[in-house]
Amino acid sequence: MFPELPRGIAYFTNPIIVEFLFGAALALVVMEWRDRGVVLGGRAACVAVAVVVLAAGFVIAVELAGFRVPLVSRAVVWGVPALMIVGGLVCLEYAGYALKGRGVLLLGAASYALYLFHPVIMQGVVKLFVWFTPVSGSAGVVLVAVAALVAASIGAVIIHLTVETRILEAGRRIARRMDLSIARARFGV
């Protein structure tokens, strides 16, 4: 965002760090709501849906129009709408509207693996499609995007079930052996 700043300060103005801080701030708000027992009603749900739709529409419009403003940071163009989308979805959950199917919960449990591995998986799918399919144009873009999203989701679930759960279980065993009451109380281990 501000590359001319001293290195330590410039790090915290890096768009990806700013976007992370947006998420951390949202988490603090959500924890405060939880601690205060906040319950959102139907109007809040309607506003949340509107926020999600508007933010998603903005992101799609910016991408389709190829809109680029040199001095506007990625944190503004992508981070603020992402914050609005996640915040709106959190509000919907607090208003009682949440997806609770097993598949959705499994994908949620695999979200860290999805975060870590989606770039590799999605790039691989895109390269395979470019090499092996004759589909092009808008249909090709949509087909590749859907295939990449599905592959990243499936890959994340596989990594979660085969690697991540084993690491978490090993951590729980170590914590039990060490009898870390702080870890149990704080992290539910």
C-alpha positions in Angstrom: 0.0 0.0 0.0 2.7 2.5 1.0 6.1 1.0 -0.2 8.0 4.2 0.7 7.4 3.7 4.4 10.1 2.1 6.7 10.2 -1.7 6.3 8.5 -2.6 9.6 5.6 -0.2 9.0 5.4 -1.1 5.3 4.9 -4.8 6.2 1.7 -3.9 8.1 0.4 -1.9 5.2 0.9 -4.8 2.8 -2.6 -5.5 1.3 -2.6 -9.2 2.4 -1.7 -8.2 6.0 -4.4 -5.5 5.9 -6.9 -8.1 4.7 -5.8 -10.4 7.5 -6.4 -7.6 10.0 -9.9 -7.0 8.6 -10.6 -10.7 9.4 -9.0 -10.4 12.9 -11.2 -7.3 13.6 -14.3 -9.2 12.5 -13.3 -12.1 14.7 -13.1 -9.7 17.7 -16.5 -8.3 16.9 -18.0 -11.8 16.7 -16.4 -12.9 20.0 -17.8 -9.8 21.6 -21.3 -10.6 20.3 -20.9 -14.1 21.6 -19.8 -12.9 25.0 -22.7 -10.5 25.2 -25.2 -13.0 24.0 -26.2 -11.0 20.9 -29.1 -12.4 18.9 -29.9 -11.0 15.5 -33.4 -11.0 14.1 -34.9 -11.1 10.7 -34.1 -7.5 9.7 -30.4 -8.1 10.4 -30.6 -11.2 8.2 -32.1 -9.1 5.3 -29.4 -6.5 5.7 -26.7 -9.2 5.8 -28.0 -10.8 2.6 -28.0 -7.3 1.0 -24.4 -6.7 2.1 -23.3 -10.1 0.8 -25.0 -9.6 -2.6 -23.8 -6.0 -3.0 -20.2 -6.9 -2.1 -20.1 -10.0 -4.4 -21.7 -7.9 -7.2 -19.0 -5.3 -6.7 -16.2 -7.8 -6.9 -17.7 -9.4 -10.0 -18.2 -6.0 -11.7 -14.7 -4.9 -10.9 -13.3 -8.2 -12.3 -15.5 -8.2 -15.5 -14.8 -4.5 -16.2 -11.1 -4.9 -15.6 -11.3 -1.9 -13.4 -7.9 -0.8 -12.1 -7.1 2.3 -10.2 -3.4 2.7 -9.7 -3.5 4.3 -6.3 -6.3 2.1 -4.9 -5.0 -0.8 -3.0 -6.0 -4.4 -3.4 -7.1 -4.2 0.3 -9.8 -1.7 -0.7 -10.8 -3.4 -4.0 -10.9 -7.0 -2.7 -10.4 -6.8 1.1 -13.4 -4.6 1.9 -15.9 -6.6 -0.2 -14.4 -9.8 1.2 -14.9 -8.4 4.8 -18.5 -7.5 3.8 -19.2 -10.9 2.4 -17.8 -12.8 5.5 -19.4 -10.3 7.9 -22.8 -10.7 6.2 -22.6 -14.4 6.3 -21.6 -14.3 10.0 -24.7 -12.0 10.6 -26.8 -14.6 8.8 -25.5 -17.3 11.1 -26.2 -15.2 14.2 -29.7 -14.6 12.9 -30.3 -18.4 12.7 -29.6 -19.0 9.0 -26.7 -21.4 8.7 -25.9 -24.4 6.5 -25.6 -27.5 8.7 -25.2 -30.4 6.3 -22.4 -32.9 6.8 -20.7 -31.9 3.6 -20.7 -28.2 4.4 -19.4 -29.0 7.9 -16.7 -31.2 6.5 -15.6 -28.5 4.1 -15.6 -26.1 7.0 -13.3 -28.4 9.0 -11.1 -28.7 5.9 -10.9 -24.9 5.5 -7.4 -24.5 6.7 -6.2 -27.2 4.2 -8.2 -25.4 1.5 -6.6 -22.1 2.4 -3.1 -23.7 2.2 -3.4 -25.9 -0.8 -6.0 -24.2 -3.1 -3.4 -22.3 -5.2 -1.5 -25.4 -6.1 -4.6 -27.5 -6.8 -6.4 -24.8 -8.8 -3.3 -24.0 -10.9 -2.8 -27.7 -11.7 -6.5 -28.0 -12.8 -6.2 -24.9 -15.0 -3.0 -26.2 -16.6 -4.6 -29.6 -17.3 -7.6 -27.9 -18.8 -5.5 -25.7 -21.1 -3.5 -28.8 -22.2 -6.3 -31.3 -22.7 -9.5 -29.6 -23.5 -10.6 -27.7 -26.6 -13.1 -25.6 -24.7 -12.4 -21.8 -24.9 -14.2 -18.5 -24.5 -16.7 -17.8 -21.7 -17.8 -21.4 -21.5 -14.2 -22.6 -21.0 -13.6 -20.0 -18.3 -16.7 -21.1 -16.4 -15.9 -24.8 -16.9 -12.3 -24.4 -15.7 -13.4 -22.3 -12.7 -16.0 -24.8 -11.6 -13.6 -27.7 -12.1 -10.8 -25.9 -10.1 -13.2 -25.1 -7.2 -14.4 -28.7 -7.0 -10.9 -30.1 -7.2 -9.6 -27.7 -4.6 -12.5 -28.6 -2.3 -12.1 -32.3 -2.7 -8.3 -32.0 -2.4 -8.7 -30.0 0.8 -11.0 -32.6 2.3 -8.6 -35.4 1.4 -5.7 -33.5 3.0 -7.8 -32.7 6.1 -8.8 -36.3 6.6 -5.4 -37.9 5.8 -3.0 -35.4 7.2 -4.5 -32.6 9.3 -6.7 -34.8 11.5 -3.7 -37.1 12.3 -1.6 -34.0 13.3 -4.4 -32.7 15.5 -4.8 -36.1 17.2 -1.0 -36.3 17.8 -1.2 -32.9 19.4 -4.0 -33.9 21.6 -2.1 -37.0 22.7 1.0 -35.0 23.5 -1.2 -32.5 25.5 -2.9 -35.3 27.4 0.5 -36.8 28.3 1.8 -33.5 29.4 -1.5 -32.8 31.3 -1.6 -29.2 30.1 -4.7 -28.0 31.8 -4.3 -24.6 30.2 -4.4 -26.1 26.7 -7.5 -28.1 27.6 -9.4 -25.1 28.9 -8.3 -22.7 26.2 -8.3 -24.9 23.1 -10.6 -27.8 24.0 -7.8 -30.3 23.5 
